[in-house]
Amino acid sequence: MKEEITAWGHENITARHRTTLEVTKEKSLTPRGDCIIGVKADKAICDIDERIKEWLRAGNKIEIEIVLPQYGLRDSLIGFGSKKMTFKHKTDIVIRKSDYVCDRTLAIRANKAARDIDREIVELLRDPTTELKFVIKRA
């Protein structure tokens, strides 16, 4: 089982945040959004397949692939679920290195945050025409 979300690059993507990584349905991004790696996402956390939500609520591990299909580039990370997860947010999906959980949280105790993503990928994501596939799979 997997979920694939499509998002797009933006000129203000810096991916410098030390503890979180995010994709959002929002169309714009200010330079302060240093955890965001993709905008104009076609899904938010509330839209994710219920089977993945159940898997995560049981505290299981997931893998997230960050793929730039136009360039044949990919990076991946691992994170874990929590029984505290609600998956209610209507615009965002957030991955955290910490144990903090809110309505936007997809995974906690992740092995990577925005600043850990391959810098070549980040550079390409500064172009609004760069397509990002954000793939969620059971690990």
Secondary structure, 3 states (H helix, E strand, C coil): CEEEEEEECCCCCCCCCCCEEEEECCCCCCCCCCCEEEECCCCCHHHCCHHHHHHHHCCCEEEEEEEECCCCEEEEEEEECCCCCCCCCCCEEEEECCCCCCCCEEEECCCCCHHHCCHHHHHHCCCCCCEEEEEEEEC
